[in-house]
Amino acid sequence: MQRRLHGRALDIHIRPLNEEKAIQSAADLLGELFVFSAACAAIIYEVQRSARSEARKEEIRKQELEAIKKRLDELDMEKQIMMQKVAEMEMRTGGGGWVFPRLLNFSLAQPAAQRGGQEPTAV
């Protein structure tokens, strides 16, 4: 069939192999098939092992990302609570301006009130 495809002569007589050469050719073929199949099995095993390793790494990355998102949500909630507390403090202290000087005056006035019950003087 190959000869017909390549356009070669078809009337050539092909000599049969002697028994020793046929056995040697079959043994070579079986040996090469064994080596080829062992190499293919090793490649398949390594690819699967690598895929499992990558899947584990991806799962760890997903867990870390989830933990970061959870922490971000917690921090966002904490921020909202702090903003509410700041708004309450501003409302208690008169609604406007910077809260820190008022808190500072309060902390300085408290020891004076404890000492003699006197009112603190304006600073």
SVG drawing of the C-alpha trace seen along z (x, -y; Angstrom):
<svg xmlns="http://www.w3.org/2000/svg" viewBox="-26 -81 45 100">
<polyline fill="none" stroke="black" stroke-width="0.4" points="0.0,0.0 2.9,-2.4 4.5,-1.6 1.3,-2.5 1.0,-5.8 4.6,-6.8 4.4,-5.8 6.9,-3.0 6.9,0.2 4.4,2.7 5.7,5.9 8.7,6.2 9.0,9.4 9.5,8.8 11.7,11.4 10.5,12.8 12.6,12.3 14.4,15.3 13.2,16.5 16.1,15.0 15.7,11.5 11.9,11.7 12.4,12.6 15.0,9.9 12.7,7.3 9.8,8.4 12.0,8.2 13.2,4.7 9.6,3.6 8.4,5.0 11.4,3.4 10.7,0.0 6.9,0.3 7.8,1.1 10.1,-1.9 7.6,-4.1 4.7,-3.0 6.8,-3.5 7.8,-7.0 4.1,-7.8 3.0,-6.5 5.7,-8.6 4.6,-11.7 0.9,-11.1 1.8,-10.5 3.8,-13.8 1.1,-15.8 -1.6,-14.5 0.7,-15.1 1.3,-18.6 -2.4,-19.3 -3.2,-18.0 -0.5,-20.3 -1.8,-23.3 -5.3,-22.5 -4.1,-22.4 -2.3,-25.7 -5.4,-27.2 -7.5,-26.0 -5.1,-27.6 -5.2,-30.8 -9.0,-30.8 -9.0,-30.2 -6.5,-33.1 -8.6,-35.4 -11.7,-34.4 -9.9,-35.2 -8.8,-38.6 -12.3,-39.4 -13.7,-38.4 -11.1,-40.6 -12.0,-43.4 -15.7,-43.1 -14.8,-43.1 -12.7,-46.2 -15.5,-47.9 -18.0,-47.1 -15.5,-48.4 -15.0,-51.6 -18.8,-52.1 -19.0,-51.7 -16.2,-54.1 -17.8,-56.6 -21.1,-56.3 -19.2,-56.9 -17.5,-59.9 -20.8,-61.3 -22.2,-60.7 -19.2,-62.4 -19.6,-65.4 -23.3,-65.7 -22.5,-65.5 -19.8,-68.2 -21.8,-70.7 -22.0,-69.3 -19.2,-71.1 -15.5,-71.7 -12.7,-69.4 -13.5,-67.0 -9.9,-66.5 -9.5,-69.9 -12.8,-69.5 -11.7,-66.1 -8.4,-67.5 -10.1,-70.2 -12.3,-67.6 -9.4,-65.4 -7.6,-68.5 -10.7,-69.7 -11.5,-66.4 -8.5,-66.3 -9.2,-69.9 -12.8,-69.1 -11.7,-66.1 -9.3,-68.2 -11.5,-71.0 -14.7,-70.8 -13.7,-74.1 -14.8,-74.8 -12.0,-74.6 -10.9,-77.9 -10.9,-78.4 -7.6,-77.7"/>
</svg>
